[in-house]
Amino acid sequence: MARPVAFVTGGASGIGAATVRRLVQDGFHVAVADKSPIPSEEFATEGDRVSTHVVDVRDRASIAAAMEGYPEISALVCVAGIYQPRRFEDITLDDFRLMLDVNLLGVFCAAQEVLSRMPAGGRIVTVSSRAAIGGTNFAHYVASKAGVIGLTRAMAMELRDRQIAVNSVAPGFTDTPMTRSMPADQYQKAQSLEPSGAAADPADIAGAIAFLVDPATKFITGQTLFADGGKSLGGLGV
């Protein structure tokens, strides 16, 4: 029997790559979409259970072309996103538009495009962020991720009659190439603010995503799962 197909945007590294590996383990063939060509060795151990595509999530035609070879897609996971530290007064219109284009419009385009291929029982999982509840020095990122949560709820309400569940995972600080691009002292400071004293492993976030992709979660929709080690609960000076 052919494996069901999962389509993962931003799947080349970090949370996306960990999600690809987890979904392969869970029995999916995973179509990986990313903005740059993915080296063949990245998913060598997954073999023909992974196919890769160069996709700009801001360009719906690019997404459609990548999905063309899959008449049925059972799960869509929208991980693609960017981050840019900026003080509020230094954020330009171009900064804000780019953040929304990638982090929010990219989710909209992929989700809308997948619907003609998604059967009843399908799953859409978006990746927001703990930052959606607020943060300093990246207001445009906060706005984009809060928008993802709102879009997730709206999609869930409209698609529930089709038995398609739509949920979001909101990671806390996670050890990814994006966070590792921070200066070392800032990375260590961010880690120290975590309740566990360490960044999450991408595999931990992938586990939360896989949970929401699982058919057993069919009665969960429109929800945001904070995978942040309890930091969003507050207290302890965080």
C-alpha positions as CSV (number, residue, x, y, z in Angstrom):
1,M,0.0,0.0,0.0
2,A,1.3,3.4,-0.9
3,R,2.3,5.7,1.9
4,P,0.1,8.8,2.6
5,V,1.7,12.0,1.5
6,A,2.7,14.9,3.9
7,F,3.8,18.2,2.4
8,V,6.2,20.2,4.7
9,T,7.3,23.7,3.9
10,G,10.6,24.9,5.3
11,G,11.7,21.3,5.7
12,A,15.4,21.6,4.9
13,S,16.6,22.3,8.4
14,G,15.7,22.8,12.1
15,I,12.1,22.1,13.1
16,G,11.2,21.4,9.5
17,A,13.8,18.7,8.9
18,A,13.0,17.1,12.3
19,T,9.4,17.0,11.3
20,V,10.2,15.4,8.0
21,R,12.1,12.6,9.7
22,R,9.4,12.1,12.3
23,L,6.6,11.9,9.7
24,V,8.7,9.4,7.6
25,Q,8.9,7.2,10.8
26,D,5.2,7.6,11.2
27,G,4.6,6.1,7.8
28,F,4.3,9.1,5.4
29,H,6.0,9.9,2.2
30,V,7.1,13.4,2.8
31,A,7.4,16.1,0.1
32,V,9.8,18.7,1.4
33,A,9.6,22.2,0.1
34,D,12.2,24.8,0.8
35,K,13.5,28.0,-0.7
36,S,16.9,26.5,-1.8
37,P,17.9,23.2,-3.3
38,I,18.2,20.5,-0.6
39,P,21.4,18.5,-0.6
40,S,20.7,14.9,-1.4
41,E,22.6,13.8,1.7
42,E,20.2,15.7,4.0
43,F,17.6,12.9,3.9
44,A,19.8,10.1,2.6
45,T,18.7,7.7,5.3
46,E,15.0,8.3,4.5
47,G,15.6,7.2,0.8
48,D,12.7,7.3,-1.6
49,R,10.3,8.2,1.3
50,V,11.3,11.8,0.8
51,S,11.1,14.0,-2.3
52,T,12.4,17.5,-2.4
53,H,11.2,20.7,-4.1
54,V,12.4,24.3,-4.4
55,V,9.5,26.5,-3.4
56,D,9.0,30.1,-2.6
57,V,6.0,30.1,-0.2
58,R,5.2,33.7,-1.2
59,D,4.5,32.5,-4.7
60,R,1.4,30.4,-5.0
61,A,2.4,29.2,-8.5
62,S,5.6,27.8,-7.0
63,I,3.6,25.9,-4.4
64,A,1.2,24.6,-7.0
65,A,4.0,23.3,-9.2
66,A,5.5,21.4,-6.3
67,M,2.2,19.8,-5.3
68,E,1.3,18.9,-8.9
69,G,2.7,15.4,-8.6
70,Y,0.6,14.5,-5.6
71,P,-3.0,13.9,-6.4
72,E,-3.8,13.4,-2.7
73,I,-2.0,15.0,0.2
74,S,-3.1,13.9,3.6
75,A,-1.2,16.4,5.8
76,L,0.3,19.8,5.3
77,V,2.8,21.2,7.8
78,C,3.7,24.9,7.4
79,V,7.1,25.4,9.0
80,A,8.7,28.0,6.6
81,G,9.4,31.2,8.3
82,I,11.9,34.0,8.9
83,Y,13.0,36.0,11.9
84,Q,14.6,39.4,12.1
85,P,15.5,41.3,15.3
86,R,14.6,45.0,15.1
87,R,13.6,47.6,17.6
88,F,10.0,48.7,16.9
89,E,11.1,52.2,15.7
90,D,13.6,50.7,13.3
91,I,11.2,48.4,11.5
92,T,10.7,49.5,7.9
93,L,7.6,48.9,5.8
94,D,9.7,46.5,3.7
95,D,10.8,44.6,6.8
96,F,7.1,44.3,7.9
97,R,5.9,43.3,4.5
98,L,8.5,40.6,4.1
99,M,7.8,39.1,7.5
100,L,4.1,38.9,6.7
101,D,4.7,37.6,3.2
102,V,6.8,34.7,4.4
103,N,5.3,33.9,7.8
104,L,1.6,34.5,7.2
105,L,0.9,34.8,3.4
106,G,3.1,31.7,2.9
107,V,0.8,29.7,5.3
108,F,-2.3,31.0,3.5
109,C,-1.0,30.1,0.0
110,A,0.1,26.6,0.9
111,A,-3.1,25.8,2.9
112,Q,-5.4,27.1,0.2
113,E,-3.5,25.3,-2.6
114,V,-3.6,22.0,-0.8
115,L,-7.3,21.9,-0.3
116,S,-8.1,20.6,-3.8
117,R,-5.9,17.6,-3.0
118,M,-6.8,17.0,0.7
119,P,-9.4,14.3,1.5
120,A,-11.7,14.2,4.5
121,G,-9.6,13.4,7.5
122,G,-6.8,15.6,6.3
123,R,-4.6,17.6,8.7
124,I,-3.1,21.1,8.4
125,V,-0.6,22.1,11.1
126,T,0.8,25.6,11.1
127,V,3.9,26.6,13.1
128,S,3.4,29.8,15.1
129,S,5.6,30.8,18.0
130,R,5.4,31.5,21.7
131,A,6.3,35.0,20.5
132,A,2.7,35.4,19.3
133,I,1.8,36.4,22.9
134,G,4.3,39.3,22.8
135,G,8.0,40.1,22.8
136,T,10.5,42.9,22.4
137,N,12.7,43.9,19.5
138,F,10.7,41.9,16.9
139,A,7.2,43.4,16.7
140,H,6.8,42.4,13.1
141,Y,7.6,38.8,13.9
142,V,5.2,38.8,16.8
143,A,2.4,40.2,14.5
144,S,3.1,37.6,11.8
145,K,2.9,34.7,14.3
146,A,-0.2,36.0,16.0
147,G,-1.7,36.2,12.5
148,V,-0.9,32.5,12.0
149,I,-2.8,31.6,15.1
150,G,-5.8,33.7,14.0
151,L,-5.7,32.2,10.5
152,T,-5.5,28.7,11.9
153,R,-8.7,29.2,13.9
154,A,-10.5,30.7,11.0
155,M,-9.5,27.8,8.7
156,A,-10.5,25.3,11.3
157,M,-14.0,26.8,11.5
158,E,-14.4,26.7,7.7
159,L,-13.0,23.3,7.1
160,R,-14.5,21.3,10.0
161,D,-17.5,20.4,7.8
162,R,-15.0,18.7,5.4
163,Q,-13.5,16.9,8.4
164,I,-10.1,18.6,7.9
165,A,-8.5,19.5,11.3
166,V,-6.4,22.6,11.4
167,N,-4.1,23.3,14.4
168,S,-1.0,25.2,15.3
169,V,2.2,24.5,17.3
170,A,3.8,27.4,19.0
171,P,7.4,26.5,19.9
172,G,9.4,28.3,22.5
173,F,13.2,28.9,22.1
174,T,14.5,26.0,20.0
175,D,18.0,25.0,18.9
176,T,17.8,25.7,15.1
177,P,20.1,27.3,12.5
178,M,17.9,30.4,12.8
179,T,18.5,30.8,16.6
180,R,22.2,29.8,16.2
181,S,22.7,32.7,13.9
182,M,22.3,35.0,17.0
183,P,25.5,36.2,18.7
184,A,26.7,33.6,21.1
185,D,26.0,35.8,24.2
186,Q,22.4,36.4,23.1
187,Y,21.9,32.7,22.5
188,Q,23.1,31.8,25.9
189,K,21.0,34.6,27.5
190,A,17.9,33.3,25.7
191,Q,18.6,29.8,26.8
192,S,19.0,30.9,30.4
193,L,15.4,32.3,30.4
194,E,14.0,28.9,29.5
195,P,12.4,27.0,32.5
196,S,14.7,24.0,31.8
197,G,17.7,26.2,31.2
198,A,18.2,24.9,27.7
199,A,16.7,25.4,24.2
200,A,14.3,22.8,22.9
201,D,15.5,20.1,20.5
202,P,13.8,20.4,17.1
203,A,12.7,16.8,17.6
204,D,10.7,17.8,20.6
205,I,8.7,20.2,18.4
206,A,8.4,17.7,15.7
207,G,6.8,15.4,18.2
208,A,4.1,18.0,18.9
209,I,3.5,18.4,15.2
210,A,3.3,14.7,14.6
211,F,0.7,14.4,17.4
212,L,-1.6,16.9,15.6
213,V,-1.1,15.1,12.3
214,D,-2.1,11.7,13.9
215,P,-5.6,10.6,12.8
216,A,-6.4,9.8,16.4
217,T,-6.6,13.6,17.1
218,K,-9.6,14.1,14.8
219,F,-11.6,15.9,17.5
220,I,-8.8,18.5,18.0
221,T,-9.1,21.4,15.7
222,G,-8.6,25.2,15.9
223,Q,-6.1,24.8,18.8
224,T,-2.7,26.2,19.5
225,L,-0.3,23.9,21.3
226,F,2.4,25.8,23.1
227,A,5.6,23.6,23.1
228,D,7.7,25.9,25.2
229,G,8.6,24.0,28.4
230,G,6.0,26.0,30.3
231,K,7.5,29.4,29.7
232,S,4.2,30.8,28.5
233,L,2.8,30.1,32.0
234,G,4.8,33.0,33.4
235,G,6.4,33.1,36.8
236,L,10.0,32.5,37.8
237,G,11.0,35.9,36.3
238,V,10.2,34.9,32.7
